[in-house]
Protein backbone atom coordinates (compact mmCIF):
# COMPACT_ATOMS: atom_id res chain seq x y z
CA UNK A 1 0.00 0.00 0.00
CA UNK A 2 2.80 2.41 0.92
CA UNK A 3 4.51 1.74 -2.38
CA UNK A 4 1.28 2.52 -4.27
CA UNK A 5 0.87 5.82 -2.39
CA UNK A 6 4.50 6.72 -3.08
CA UNK A 7 4.07 5.90 -6.76
CA UNK A 8 0.94 8.07 -6.92
CA UNK A 9 2.79 11.00 -5.30
CA UNK A 10 5.69 10.67 -7.75
CA UNK A 11 3.28 10.52 -10.72
CA UNK A 12 1.39 13.58 -9.49
CA UNK A 13 4.65 15.50 -9.04
CA UNK A 14 5.70 14.63 -12.58
CA UNK A 15 2.38 15.87 -13.94
CA UNK A 16 2.66 19.17 -12.05
CA UNK A 17 6.19 19.75 -13.32
CA UNK A 18 5.13 18.87 -16.87
CA UNK A 19 2.22 21.31 -16.72
CA UNK A 20 4.48 24.11 -15.53
CA UNK A 21 7.03 23.47 -18.23
CA UNK A 22 4.43 23.30 -20.99
CA UNK A 23 2.59 26.46 -19.86
CA UNK A 24 3.42 29.55 -21.90
CA UNK A 25 2.62 31.59 -18.76
CA UNK A 26 5.62 30.06 -16.98
CA UNK A 27 9.02 31.30 -18.10
CA UNK A 28 11.99 29.01 -17.58
CA UNK A 29 15.35 28.71 -19.28
CA UNK A 30 18.88 29.81 -18.54
CA UNK A 31 19.73 33.43 -17.82
CA UNK A 32 20.02 35.41 -21.05
CA UNK A 33 23.21 37.36 -21.72
CA UNK A 34 20.94 40.32 -22.50
CA UNK A 35 20.10 40.60 -18.80
CA UNK A 36 23.68 40.79 -17.54
CA UNK A 37 25.00 43.92 -15.81
CA UNK A 38 26.59 46.38 -18.22
CA UNK A 39 24.58 45.35 -21.28
CA UNK A 40 23.33 48.41 -23.14
CA UNK A 41 20.05 48.88 -24.98
CA UNK A 42 19.67 51.04 -28.06
CA UNK A 43 16.31 52.52 -29.01
CA UNK A 44 15.59 54.32 -32.26
CA UNK A 45 12.49 55.91 -33.70
CA UNK A 46 11.27 58.49 -36.19
CA UNK A 47 8.61 59.64 -33.71
CA UNK A 48 8.52 63.42 -33.58
CA UNK A 49 9.54 64.88 -30.23
CA UNK A 50 11.46 61.86 -28.92
CA UNK A 51 15.27 61.68 -28.99
CA UNK A 52 18.46 60.71 -27.13
CA UNK A 53 17.07 57.41 -25.82
CA UNK A 54 19.55 55.22 -23.96
CA UNK A 55 19.48 52.44 -21.38
CA UNK A 56 21.58 49.81 -19.64
CA UNK A 57 21.35 46.95 -17.14
CA UNK A 58 22.47 48.21 -13.74
CA UNK A 59 21.82 45.14 -11.59
CA UNK A 60 20.91 41.46 -11.79
CA UNK A 61 19.46 39.71 -8.76
CA UNK A 62 17.63 36.36 -8.60
CA UNK A 63 17.20 36.41 -12.36
CA UNK A 64 15.67 39.89 -12.46
CA UNK A 65 17.51 42.59 -14.42
CA UNK A 66 17.06 46.26 -13.54
CA UNK A 67 17.42 48.78 -16.33
CA UNK A 68 18.13 52.50 -16.10
CA UNK A 69 17.36 54.78 -19.00
CA UNK A 70 16.81 58.33 -20.16
CA UNK A 71 15.36 60.24 -23.10
CA UNK A 72 14.42 63.71 -24.24
CA UNK A 73 10.67 63.91 -24.86
CA UNK A 74 8.81 67.00 -26.07
CA UNK A 75 5.95 65.04 -27.66
CA UNK A 76 2.96 66.04 -25.51
CA UNK A 77 0.98 62.81 -25.94
CA UNK A 78 3.90 60.59 -24.98
CA UNK A 79 5.01 62.84 -22.12
CA UNK A 80 1.50 62.85 -20.63
CA UNK A 81 1.46 59.04 -20.71
CA UNK A 82 4.89 58.78 -19.09
CA UNK A 83 3.86 61.02 -16.19
CA UNK A 84 1.35 58.31 -15.22
CA UNK A 85 3.85 55.44 -15.25
CA UNK A 86 5.25 54.52 -11.80
CA UNK A 87 9.04 54.66 -11.58
CA UNK A 88 9.45 57.18 -14.41
CA UNK A 89 10.55 60.75 -13.65
CA UNK A 90 9.57 63.58 -15.97
CA UNK A 91 11.36 66.91 -15.48
CA UNK A 92 10.60 69.30 -18.32
CA UNK A 93 11.52 67.38 -21.46
CA UNK A 94 13.93 65.09 -19.63
CA UNK A 95 12.60 61.62 -18.85
CA UNK A 96 14.47 59.06 -16.77
CA UNK A 97 13.99 55.80 -14.90
CA UNK A 98 16.02 53.48 -12.72
CA UNK A 99 13.27 50.96 -12.13
CA UNK A 100 12.48 48.94 -15.27
CA UNK A 101 12.67 45.31 -14.18
CA UNK A 102 12.62 42.33 -16.56
CA UNK A 103 13.39 38.64 -16.40
CA UNK A 104 15.28 37.68 -19.56
CA UNK A 105 15.98 34.03 -20.27
CA UNK A 106 16.71 31.83 -23.27
CA UNK A 107 12.97 31.00 -23.31
CA UNK A 108 11.58 34.53 -23.36
CA UNK A 109 10.96 37.80 -21.57
CA UNK A 110 8.88 38.53 -18.48
CA UNK A 111 7.90 41.95 -17.15
CA UNK A 112 8.29 42.60 -13.44
CA UNK A 113 7.67 46.39 -13.45
CA UNK A 114 6.51 49.00 -14.45
CA UNK A 115 4.75 47.20 -17.34
CA UNK A 116 2.02 44.89 -16.07
CA UNK A 117 3.78 41.90 -14.48
CA UNK A 118 3.76 38.73 -16.55
CA UNK A 119 5.23 37.05 -19.61
CA UNK A 120 5.71 39.36 -22.61
CA UNK A 121 6.90 36.59 -24.90
CA UNK A 122 7.61 32.89 -24.65
CA UNK A 123 9.57 31.91 -27.75
CA UNK A 124 8.06 28.40 -27.76
CA UNK A 125 4.49 29.67 -28.04
CA UNK A 126 2.58 29.89 -31.30
CA UNK A 127 0.01 32.09 -33.00
CA UNK A 128 -3.14 32.30 -30.89
CA UNK A 129 -1.40 31.57 -27.58
CA UNK A 130 -1.83 34.14 -24.83
CA UNK A 131 -0.12 35.03 -21.56
CA UNK A 132 -2.10 36.26 -18.56
CA UNK A 133 -0.23 38.42 -16.05
CA UNK A 134 -0.76 38.71 -12.31
CA UNK A 135 -2.91 41.83 -12.76
CA UNK A 136 -5.09 40.19 -15.41
CA UNK A 137 -3.32 41.74 -18.39
CA UNK A 138 -3.55 39.47 -21.44
CA UNK A 139 -0.88 39.42 -24.15
CA UNK A 140 -1.75 37.41 -27.27
CA UNK A 141 0.53 36.13 -30.02
CA UNK A 142 -1.17 37.46 -33.16
CA UNK A 143 1.49 36.32 -35.64
CA UNK A 144 4.74 34.35 -35.83
CA UNK A 145 7.04 34.65 -38.85
CA UNK A 146 8.16 31.60 -40.77
CA UNK A 147 10.45 33.68 -43.02
CA UNK A 148 12.76 36.63 -42.44
CA UNK A 149 10.10 39.27 -43.17
CA UNK A 150 10.65 41.91 -40.48
CA UNK A 151 13.04 44.76 -41.26
CA UNK A 152 15.37 45.36 -38.32
CA UNK A 153 18.47 47.47 -38.71
CA UNK A 154 20.40 46.31 -41.76
CA UNK A 155 18.73 42.89 -41.96
CA UNK A 156 15.42 41.04 -41.99
CA UNK A 157 14.53 38.67 -39.17
CA UNK A 158 11.70 36.41 -38.00
CA UNK A 159 9.51 37.90 -35.28
CA UNK A 160 6.59 37.12 -33.03
CA UNK A 161 4.02 39.90 -32.71
CA UNK A 162 2.32 40.05 -29.32
CA UNK A 163 -0.68 42.31 -28.75
CA UNK A 164 -1.85 43.70 -25.41
CA UNK A 165 -5.04 45.76 -25.07
CA UNK A 166 -4.18 48.17 -22.27
CA UNK A 167 -6.98 50.77 -22.23
CA UNK A 168 -5.55 52.88 -19.43
CA UNK A 169 -3.07 55.71 -18.70
CA UNK A 170 -3.70 57.07 -22.19
CA UNK A 171 -2.68 53.85 -24.00
CA UNK A 172 -5.15 51.71 -25.98
CA UNK A 173 -2.82 48.98 -27.15
CA UNK A 174 0.79 47.82 -27.14
CA UNK A 175 2.32 45.60 -29.82
CA UNK A 176 5.56 43.82 -28.93
CA UNK A 177 7.89 42.39 -31.60
CA UNK A 178 10.29 39.70 -30.40
CA UNK A 179 12.94 37.41 -31.86
CA UNK A 180 14.32 34.25 -30.18
CA UNK A 181 17.92 35.41 -30.61
CA UNK A 182 17.69 39.20 -30.31
CA UNK A 183 14.91 39.48 -27.74
CA UNK A 184 12.53 42.43 -27.87
CA UNK A 185 13.25 44.18 -31.18
CA UNK A 186 10.28 46.55 -31.42
CA UNK A 187 7.45 48.07 -29.42
CA UNK A 188 4.49 50.03 -30.78
CA UNK A 189 2.00 52.08 -28.79
CA UNK A 190 -1.50 53.10 -29.85
CA UNK A 191 -2.77 56.01 -27.78
CA UNK A 192 -6.31 57.06 -26.86
CA UNK A 193 -6.40 59.55 -29.74
CA UNK A 194 -5.46 56.68 -32.13
CA UNK A 195 -2.01 58.13 -32.82
CA UNK A 196 0.85 55.61 -32.76
CA UNK A 197 4.52 55.53 -31.87
CA UNK A 198 6.83 52.68 -32.81
CA UNK A 199 10.34 52.15 -31.48
CA UNK A 200 13.07 49.78 -32.66
CA UNK A 201 15.12 48.11 -29.92
CA UNK A 202 18.48 46.36 -29.91
CA UNK A 203 20.84 45.04 -27.28
CA UNK A 204 24.63 44.84 -27.07
CA UNK A 205 24.16 41.10 -26.25
CA UNK A 206 22.07 38.25 -27.64
CA UNK A 207 20.81 34.78 -26.72
C-alpha positions as CSV (number, residue, x, y, z in Angstrom):
1,X,0.0,0.0,0.0
2,X,2.8,2.4,0.9
3,X,4.5,1.7,-2.4
4,X,1.3,2.5,-4.3
5,X,0.9,5.8,-2.4
6,X,4.5,6.7,-3.1
7,X,4.1,5.9,-6.8
8,X,0.9,8.1,-6.9
9,X,2.8,11.0,-5.3
10,X,5.7,10.7,-7.8
11,X,3.3,10.5,-10.7
12,X,1.4,13.6,-9.5
13,X,4.7,15.5,-9.0
14,X,5.7,14.6,-12.6
15,X,2.4,15.9,-13.9
16,X,2.7,19.2,-12.1
17,X,6.2,19.7,-13.3
18,X,5.1,18.9,-16.9
19,X,2.2,21.3,-16.7
20,X,4.5,24.1,-15.5
21,X,7.0,23.5,-18.2
22,X,4.4,23.3,-21.0
23,X,2.6,26.5,-19.9
24,X,3.4,29.6,-21.9
25,X,2.6,31.6,-18.8
26,X,5.6,30.1,-17.0
27,X,9.0,31.3,-18.1
28,X,12.0,29.0,-17.6
29,X,15.3,28.7,-19.3
30,X,18.9,29.8,-18.5
31,X,19.7,33.4,-17.8
32,X,20.0,35.4,-21.1
33,X,23.2,37.4,-21.7
34,X,20.9,40.3,-22.5
35,X,20.1,40.6,-18.8
36,X,23.7,40.8,-17.5
37,X,25.0,43.9,-15.8
38,X,26.6,46.4,-18.2
39,X,24.6,45.4,-21.3
40,X,23.3,48.4,-23.1
41,X,20.1,48.9,-25.0
42,X,19.7,51.0,-28.1
43,X,16.3,52.5,-29.0
44,X,15.6,54.3,-32.3
45,X,12.5,55.9,-33.7
46,X,11.3,58.5,-36.2
47,X,8.6,59.6,-33.7
48,X,8.5,63.4,-33.6
49,X,9.5,64.9,-30.2
50,X,11.5,61.9,-28.9
51,X,15.3,61.7,-29.0
52,X,18.5,60.7,-27.1
53,X,17.1,57.4,-25.8
54,X,19.5,55.2,-24.0
55,X,19.5,52.4,-21.4
56,X,21.6,49.8,-19.6
57,X,21.4,47.0,-17.1
58,X,22.5,48.2,-13.7
59,X,21.8,45.1,-11.6
60,X,20.9,41.5,-11.8
61,X,19.5,39.7,-8.8
62,X,17.6,36.4,-8.6
63,X,17.2,36.4,-12.4
64,X,15.7,39.9,-12.5
65,X,17.5,42.6,-14.4
66,X,17.1,46.3,-13.5
67,X,17.4,48.8,-16.3
68,X,18.1,52.5,-16.1
69,X,17.4,54.8,-19.0
70,X,16.8,58.3,-20.2
71,X,15.4,60.2,-23.1
72,X,14.4,63.7,-24.2
73,X,10.7,63.9,-24.9
74,X,8.8,67.0,-26.1
75,X,6.0,65.0,-27.7
76,X,3.0,66.0,-25.5
77,X,1.0,62.8,-25.9
78,X,3.9,60.6,-25.0
79,X,5.0,62.8,-22.1
80,X,1.5,62.8,-20.6
81,X,1.5,59.0,-20.7
82,X,4.9,58.8,-19.1
83,X,3.9,61.0,-16.2
84,X,1.3,58.3,-15.2
85,X,3.8,55.4,-15.2
86,X,5.3,54.5,-11.8
87,X,9.0,54.7,-11.6
88,X,9.4,57.2,-14.4
89,X,10.5,60.7,-13.6
90,X,9.6,63.6,-16.0
91,X,11.4,66.9,-15.5
92,X,10.6,69.3,-18.3
93,X,11.5,67.4,-21.5
94,X,13.9,65.1,-19.6
95,X,12.6,61.6,-18.8
96,X,14.5,59.1,-16.8
97,X,14.0,55.8,-14.9
98,X,16.0,53.5,-12.7
99,X,13.3,51.0,-12.1
100,X,12.5,48.9,-15.3
101,X,12.7,45.3,-14.2
102,X,12.6,42.3,-16.6
103,X,13.4,38.6,-16.4
104,X,15.3,37.7,-19.6
105,X,16.0,34.0,-20.3
106,X,16.7,31.8,-23.3
107,X,13.0,31.0,-23.3
108,X,11.6,34.5,-23.4
109,X,11.0,37.8,-21.6
110,X,8.9,38.5,-18.5
111,X,7.9,41.9,-17.2
112,X,8.3,42.6,-13.4
113,X,7.7,46.4,-13.5
114,X,6.5,49.0,-14.4
115,X,4.7,47.2,-17.3
116,X,2.0,44.9,-16.1
117,X,3.8,41.9,-14.5
118,X,3.8,38.7,-16.6
119,X,5.2,37.0,-19.6
120,X,5.7,39.4,-22.6
121,X,6.9,36.6,-24.9
122,X,7.6,32.9,-24.7
123,X,9.6,31.9,-27.8
124,X,8.1,28.4,-27.8
125,X,4.5,29.7,-28.0
126,X,2.6,29.9,-31.3
127,X,0.0,32.1,-33.0
128,X,-3.1,32.3,-30.9
129,X,-1.4,31.6,-27.6
130,X,-1.8,34.1,-24.8
131,X,-0.1,35.0,-21.6
132,X,-2.1,36.3,-18.6
133,X,-0.2,38.4,-16.1
134,X,-0.8,38.7,-12.3
135,X,-2.9,41.8,-12.8
136,X,-5.1,40.2,-15.4
137,X,-3.3,41.7,-18.4
138,X,-3.6,39.5,-21.4
139,X,-0.9,39.4,-24.2
140,X,-1.7,37.4,-27.3
141,X,0.5,36.1,-30.0
142,X,-1.2,37.5,-33.2
143,X,1.5,36.3,-35.6
144,X,4.7,34.4,-35.8
145,X,7.0,34.7,-38.8
146,X,8.2,31.6,-40.8
147,X,10.4,33.7,-43.0
148,X,12.8,36.6,-42.4
149,X,10.1,39.3,-43.2
150,X,10.7,41.9,-40.5
151,X,13.0,44.8,-41.3
152,X,15.4,45.4,-38.3
153,X,18.5,47.5,-38.7
154,X,20.4,46.3,-41.8
155,X,18.7,42.9,-42.0
156,X,15.4,41.0,-42.0
157,X,14.5,38.7,-39.2
158,X,11.7,36.4,-38.0
159,X,9.5,37.9,-35.3
160,X,6.6,37.1,-33.0
161,X,4.0,39.9,-32.7
162,X,2.3,40.1,-29.3
163,X,-0.7,42.3,-28.8
164,X,-1.9,43.7,-25.4
165,X,-5.0,45.8,-25.1
166,X,-4.2,48.2,-22.3
167,X,-7.0,50.8,-22.2
168,X,-5.6,52.9,-19.4
169,X,-3.1,55.7,-18.7
170,X,-3.7,57.1,-22.2
171,X,-2.7,53.9,-24.0
172,X,-5.1,51.7,-26.0
173,X,-2.8,49.0,-27.1
174,X,0.8,47.8,-27.1
175,X,2.3,45.6,-29.8
176,X,5.6,43.8,-28.9
177,X,7.9,42.4,-31.6
178,X,10.3,39.7,-30.4
179,X,12.9,37.4,-31.9
180,X,14.3,34.2,-30.2
181,X,17.9,35.4,-30.6
182,X,17.7,39.2,-30.3
183,X,14.9,39.5,-27.7
184,X,12.5,42.4,-27.9
185,X,13.2,44.2,-31.2
186,X,10.3,46.5,-31.4
187,X,7.5,48.1,-29.4
188,X,4.5,50.0,-30.8
189,X,2.0,52.1,-28.8
190,X,-1.5,53.1,-29.8
191,X,-2.8,56.0,-27.8
192,X,-6.3,57.1,-26.9
193,X,-6.4,59.6,-29.7
194,X,-5.5,56.7,-32.1
195,X,-2.0,58.1,-32.8
196,X,0.8,55.6,-32.8
197,X,4.5,55.5,-31.9
198,X,6.8,52.7,-32.8
199,X,10.3,52.2,-31.5
200,X,13.1,49.8,-32.7
201,X,15.1,48.1,-29.9
202,X,18.5,46.4,-29.9
203,X,20.8,45.0,-27.3
204,X,24.6,44.8,-27.1
205,X,24.2,41.1,-26.2
206,X,22.1,38.3,-27.6
207,X,20.8,34.8,-26.7
